[in-house]
Amino acid sequence: MAGLNIVVSALPPPEQAAVLQGMQFAPNAKAWKAALAKGDLSVPTATTKQAAFLGDTSIRDMWDYYAKFLRQHPPVYA
C-alpha cells in the first residue's frame, strides 16, 4: 500500500474498513490496489463471492456496506 501512496489511516472509516476487508480477501492482489491508488473503487478485491452481503468485493461496494453498518452501529470510544 505504501508503494502506491495509499495511506489507509487518512481514508474515511468506511473506506478503511473496506480496504482492510480487501486485504483479508486478497492481500497479494495488485489490480484492486492499483485501481484504488487512482481513485477507482470499482475493481473487485477477489474474483470469488466470498461474502455476498459485501457486494462484489469492490472497495465501493464494501465501502457502502460499512458506511451503512457504521451508521447503524456507531463506534463508541472509551
VMD Tcl script that builds the backbone (N, CA, C; Angstrom):
set m [mol new atoms 234]
animate dup $m
set s [atomselect $m all]
$s set {name element resname resid chain x y z} {
  {N N MET 1 A 0.825 -1.178 0.000}
  {CA C MET 1 A 0.000 0.000 0.000}
  {C C MET 1 A 0.877 1.253 0.000}
  {N N ALA 2 A 1.927 1.214 0.793}
  {CA C ALA 2 A 2.810 2.381 0.859}
  {C C ALA 2 A 3.448 2.674 -0.491}
  {N N GLY 3 A 3.785 1.624 -1.239}
  {CA C GLY 3 A 4.394 1.806 -2.551}
  {C C GLY 3 A 3.471 2.479 -3.549}
  {N N LEU 4 A 2.171 2.423 -3.287}
  {CA C LEU 4 A 1.179 3.068 -4.144}
  {C C LEU 4 A 0.700 4.387 -3.549}
  {N N ASN 5 A 1.336 4.798 -2.456}
  {CA C ASN 5 A 0.965 6.041 -1.760}
  {C C ASN 5 A -0.469 6.016 -1.244}
  {N N ILE 6 A -0.908 4.856 -0.795}
  {CA C ILE 6 A -2.225 4.731 -0.178}
  {C C ILE 6 A -2.025 4.769 1.329}
  {N N VAL 7 A -2.555 5.794 1.958}
  {CA C VAL 7 A -2.447 5.950 3.413}
  {C C VAL 7 A -3.813 5.590 3.997}
  {N N VAL 8 A -3.937 4.371 4.451}
  {CA C VAL 8 A -5.222 3.876 4.925}
  {C C VAL 8 A -5.755 4.720 6.071}
  {N N SER 9 A -4.903 5.159 6.968}
  {CA C SER 9 A -5.361 5.943 8.114}
  {C C SER 9 A -5.927 7.297 7.715}
  {N N ALA 10 A -5.654 7.750 6.502}
  {CA C ALA 10 A -6.185 9.037 6.026}
  {C C ALA 10 A -7.550 8.888 5.363}
  {N N LEU 11 A -7.990 7.655 5.159}
  {CA C LEU 11 A -9.272 7.407 4.498}
  {C C LEU 11 A -10.413 7.506 5.507}
  {N N PRO 12 A -11.626 7.797 5.047}
  {CA C PRO 12 A -12.784 7.781 5.948}
  {C C PRO 12 A -12.972 6.371 6.525}
  {N N PRO 13 A -13.511 6.259 7.741}
  {CA C PRO 13 A -13.657 4.946 8.383}
  {C C PRO 13 A -14.316 3.865 7.521}
  {N N PRO 14 A -15.407 4.149 6.785}
  {CA C PRO 14 A -15.975 3.065 5.969}
  {C C PRO 14 A -15.015 2.577 4.886}
  {N N GLU 15 A -14.237 3.493 4.317}
  {CA C GLU 15 A -13.288 3.079 3.295}
  {C C GLU 15 A -12.115 2.326 3.926}
  {N N GLN 16 A -11.713 2.733 5.130}
  {CA C GLN 16 A -10.665 1.985 5.840}
  {C C GLN 16 A -11.116 0.550 6.042}
  {N N ALA 17 A -12.357 0.377 6.493}
  {CA C ALA 17 A -12.880 -0.970 6.728}
  {C C ALA 17 A -12.915 -1.765 5.429}
  {N N ALA 18 A -13.310 -1.114 4.339}
  {CA C ALA 18 A -13.355 -1.791 3.036}
  {C C ALA 18 A -11.962 -2.211 2.590}
  {N N VAL 19 A -10.985 -1.339 2.769}
  {CA C VAL 19 A -9.610 -1.661 2.375}
  {C C VAL 19 A -9.070 -2.809 3.224}
  {N N LEU 20 A -9.336 -2.771 4.518}
  {CA C LEU 20 A -8.876 -3.857 5.385}
  {C C LEU 20 A -9.553 -5.175 5.008}
  {N N GLN 21 A -10.827 -5.108 4.639}
  {CA C GLN 21 A -11.516 -6.319 4.190}
  {C C GLN 21 A -10.907 -6.799 2.884}
  {N N GLY 22 A -10.603 -5.884 1.984}
  {CA C GLY 22 A -9.939 -6.244 0.729}
  {C C GLY 22 A -8.604 -6.916 0.977}
  {N N MET 23 A -7.876 -6.413 1.968}
  {CA C MET 23 A -6.591 -7.027 2.320}
  {C C MET 23 A -6.792 -8.443 2.840}
  {N N GLN 24 A -7.879 -8.669 3.569}
  {CA C GLN 24 A -8.152 -10.017 4.055}
  {C C GLN 24 A -8.495 -10.939 2.891}
  {N N PHE 25 A -9.298 -10.456 1.938}
  {CA C PHE 25 A -9.700 -11.278 0.799}
  {C C PHE 25 A -8.526 -11.563 -0.133}
  {N N ALA 26 A -7.719 -10.540 -0.412}
  {CA C ALA 26 A -6.675 -10.681 -1.439}
  {C C ALA 26 A -5.469 -9.816 -1.104}
  {N N PRO 27 A -4.681 -10.209 -0.095}
  {CA C PRO 27 A -3.565 -9.378 0.345}
  {C C PRO 27 A -2.467 -9.187 -0.704}
  {N N ASN 28 A -2.314 -10.130 -1.619}
  {CA C ASN 28 A -1.253 -10.019 -2.612}
  {C C ASN 28 A -1.743 -9.539 -3.976}
  {N N ALA 29 A -3.034 -9.303 -4.103}
  {CA C ALA 29 A -3.584 -8.847 -5.380}
  {C C ALA 29 A -3.104 -7.436 -5.676}
  {N N LYS 30 A -2.801 -7.176 -6.927}
  {CA C LYS 30 A -2.280 -5.861 -7.306}
  {C C LYS 30 A -3.315 -5.003 -8.008}
  {N N ALA 31 A -4.255 -5.620 -8.728}
  {CA C ALA 31 A -5.184 -4.856 -9.564}
  {C C ALA 31 A -6.048 -3.899 -8.747}
  {N N TRP 32 A -6.670 -4.389 -7.670}
  {CA C TRP 32 A -7.565 -3.516 -6.921}
  {C C TRP 32 A -6.800 -2.422 -6.196}
  {N N LYS 33 A -5.576 -2.715 -5.750}
  {CA C LYS 33 A -4.765 -1.694 -5.065}
  {C C LYS 33 A -4.329 -0.610 -6.042}
  {N N ALA 34 A -3.905 -1.016 -7.240}
  {CA C ALA 34 A -3.501 -0.031 -8.258}
  {C C ALA 34 A -4.697 0.834 -8.641}
  {N N ALA 35 A -5.871 0.211 -8.771}
  {CA C ALA 35 A -7.078 0.972 -9.103}
  {C C ALA 35 A -7.419 1.948 -7.973}
  {N N LEU 36 A -7.344 1.479 -6.741}
  {CA C LEU 36 A -7.628 2.334 -5.589}
  {C C LEU 36 A -6.693 3.537 -5.564}
  {N N ALA 37 A -5.432 3.329 -5.855}
  {CA C ALA 37 A -4.459 4.420 -5.872}
  {C C ALA 37 A -4.828 5.491 -6.897}
  {N N LYS 38 A -5.560 5.089 -7.936}
  {CA C LYS 38 A -6.001 6.031 -8.980}
  {C C LYS 38 A -7.404 6.568 -8.714}
  {N N GLY 39 A -7.996 6.168 -7.576}
  {CA C GLY 39 A -9.341 6.627 -7.243}
  {C C GLY 39 A -10.453 5.763 -7.804}
  {N N ASP 40 A -10.117 4.634 -8.406}
  {CA C ASP 40 A -11.110 3.714 -8.965}
  {C C ASP 40 A -11.484 2.697 -7.895}
  {N N LEU 41 A -12.700 2.770 -7.416}
  {CA C LEU 41 A -13.159 1.887 -6.347}
  {C C LEU 41 A -13.962 0.699 -6.870}
  {N N SER 42 A -14.008 0.510 -8.188}
  {CA C SER 42 A -14.898 -0.484 -8.784}
  {C C SER 42 A -14.276 -1.857 -9.012}
  {N N VAL 43 A -12.977 -1.997 -8.826}
  {CA C VAL 43 A -12.313 -3.271 -9.117}
  {C C VAL 43 A -12.494 -4.228 -7.933}
  {N N PRO 44 A -13.069 -5.413 -8.171}
  {CA C PRO 44 A -13.233 -6.378 -7.078}
  {C C PRO 44 A -11.881 -6.776 -6.476}
  {N N THR 45 A -11.863 -6.959 -5.169}
  {CA C THR 45 A -10.637 -7.384 -4.496}
  {C C THR 45 A -10.395 -8.870 -4.684}
  {N N ALA 46 A -11.455 -9.618 -4.967}
  {CA C ALA 46 A -11.355 -11.059 -5.187}
  {C C ALA 46 A -12.343 -11.441 -6.276}
  {N N THR 47 A -12.047 -12.486 -7.004}
  {CA C THR 47 A -12.926 -12.909 -8.092}
  {C C THR 47 A -14.031 -13.835 -7.610}
  {N N THR 48 A -13.893 -14.383 -6.425}
  {CA C THR 48 A -14.941 -15.255 -5.894}
  {C C THR 48 A -15.851 -14.449 -4.984}
  {N N LYS 49 A -17.058 -14.909 -4.830}
  {CA C LYS 49 A -18.032 -14.247 -3.964}
  {C C LYS 49 A -17.857 -14.750 -2.528}
  {N N GLN 50 A -16.832 -14.259 -1.857}
  {CA C GLN 50 A -16.554 -14.734 -0.503}
  {C C GLN 50 A -17.611 -14.274 0.494}
  {N N ALA 51 A -18.145 -13.108 0.290}
  {CA C ALA 51 A -19.138 -12.571 1.210}
  {C C ALA 51 A -20.126 -11.740 0.400}
  {N N ALA 52 A -21.177 -12.370 -0.081}
  {CA C ALA 52 A -22.125 -11.709 -0.979}
  {C C ALA 52 A -22.745 -10.464 -0.359}
  {N N PHE 53 A -22.913 -10.429 0.955}
  {CA C PHE 53 A -23.517 -9.251 1.583}
  {C C PHE 53 A -22.619 -8.024 1.490}
  {N N LEU 54 A -21.346 -8.211 1.123}
  {CA C LEU 54 A -20.436 -7.077 0.918}
  {C C LEU 54 A -20.464 -6.603 -0.533}
  {N N GLY 55 A -21.339 -7.140 -1.342}
  {CA C GLY 55 A -21.414 -6.756 -2.753}
  {C C GLY 55 A -20.479 -7.601 -3.585}
  {N N ASP 56 A -19.850 -6.971 -4.581}
  {CA C ASP 56 A -18.971 -7.705 -5.491}
  {C C ASP 56 A -17.518 -7.735 -5.018}
  {N N THR 57 A -17.274 -7.380 -3.786}
  {CA C THR 57 A -15.968 -7.269 -3.122}
  {C C THR 57 A -15.138 -6.105 -3.648}
  {N N SER 58 A -15.764 -5.198 -4.423}
  {CA C SER 58 A -15.046 -3.973 -4.797}
  {C C SER 58 A -14.998 -3.053 -3.574}
  {N N ILE 59 A -14.025 -2.170 -3.566}
  {CA C ILE 59 A -13.927 -1.219 -2.454}
  {C C ILE 59 A -15.208 -0.404 -2.362}
  {N N ARG 60 A -15.790 -0.016 -3.493}
  {CA C ARG 60 A -17.042 0.770 -3.494}
  {C C ARG 60 A -18.172 0.007 -2.808}
  {N N ASP 61 A -18.404 -1.225 -3.190}
  {CA C ASP 61 A -19.492 -1.994 -2.585}
  {C C ASP 61 A -19.248 -2.226 -1.096}
  {N N MET 62 A -18.017 -2.564 -0.752}
  {CA C MET 62 A -17.728 -2.805 0.664}
  {C C MET 62 A -17.790 -1.505 1.454}
  {N N TRP 63 A -17.377 -0.384 0.851}
  {CA C TRP 63 A -17.479 0.926 1.495}
  {C C TRP 63 A -18.949 1.209 1.812}
  {N N ASP 64 A -19.822 0.989 0.828}
  {CA C ASP 64 A -21.252 1.207 1.041}
  {C C ASP 64 A -21.768 0.350 2.196}
  {N N TYR 65 A -21.362 -0.910 2.212}
  {CA C TYR 65 A -21.785 -1.809 3.289}
  {C C TYR 65 A -21.332 -1.275 4.651}
  {N N TYR 66 A -20.059 -0.930 4.770}
  {CA C TYR 66 A -19.535 -0.475 6.057}
  {C C TYR 66 A -20.062 0.898 6.447}
  {N N ALA 67 A -20.357 1.759 5.482}
  {CA C ALA 67 A -20.956 3.062 5.803}
  {C C ALA 67 A -22.320 2.856 6.463}
  {N N LYS 68 A -23.129 1.962 5.892}
  {CA C LYS 68 A -24.441 1.654 6.481}
  {C C LYS 68 A -24.270 1.006 7.850}
  {N N PHE 69 A -23.341 0.072 7.946}
  {CA C PHE 69 A -23.110 -0.616 9.219}
  {C C PHE 69 A -22.705 0.377 10.310}
  {N N LEU 70 A -21.787 1.283 9.982}
  {CA C LEU 70 A -21.312 2.242 10.988}
  {C C LEU 70 A -22.374 3.273 11.358}
  {N N ARG 71 A -23.301 3.566 10.444}
  {CA C ARG 71 A -24.416 4.448 10.807}
  {C C ARG 71 A -25.337 3.749 11.794}
  {N N GLN 72 A -25.555 2.455 11.580}
  {CA C GLN 72 A -26.434 1.690 12.464}
  {C C GLN 72 A -25.760 1.335 13.782}
  {N N HIS 73 A -24.436 1.213 13.757}
  {CA C HIS 73 A -23.672 0.807 14.950}
  {C C HIS 73 A -22.470 1.750 15.099}
  {N N PRO 74 A -22.725 2.994 15.511}
  {CA C PRO 74 A -21.598 3.939 15.596}
  {C C PRO 74 A -20.552 3.464 16.611}
  {N N PRO 75 A -19.286 3.725 16.302}
  {CA C PRO 75 A -18.226 3.337 17.235}
  {C C PRO 75 A -18.367 4.084 18.560}
  {N N VAL 76 A -17.997 3.420 19.622}
  {CA C VAL 76 A -18.006 4.025 20.953}
  {C C VAL 76 A -16.576 4.017 21.452}
  {N N TYR 77 A -16.101 5.184 21.832}
  {CA C TYR 77 A -14.718 5.302 22.297}
  {C C TYR 77 A -14.704 5.495 23.805}
  {N N ALA 78 A -13.860 4.752 24.488}
  {CA C ALA 78 A -13.779 4.861 25.953}
  {C C ALA 78 A -12.831 5.975 26.343}
}
mol reanalyze $m
mol bondsrecalc $m
mol representation Tube
mol addrep $m
